[in-house]
Amino acid sequence: MFICKIVVEKHADGYVAYPLGFKGALAGQGDSYDDALADVKSAIKFHIETFGKEALDMEPPVMEAFIAETGVEMEG
């Protein structure tokens, strides 16, 4: 079994989920947290079946993931 970290975001129109540590863009979406998680799990399986283990960018593997919020000064 392959284990990876997944980020799930809640938006006004649903949920988006994406895994950490993959080469290329990979995401899932759904009306609920569980739907988005199931969709991204299906996308991960398809991605690995299509591109092989070379699609993984896990050297070194993601040990922990954090969400941070910061402000950025913008001109104009």
Buried (B, 14 or more C-beta within 10 A) or exposed (E): EEEBEBEBEEEEEBBBBBBBBBEEEBBBBBEEEEBBBBBBBEBBEEBBEEEEEEBBEEEEEEEEEEEEEEEEEEEE
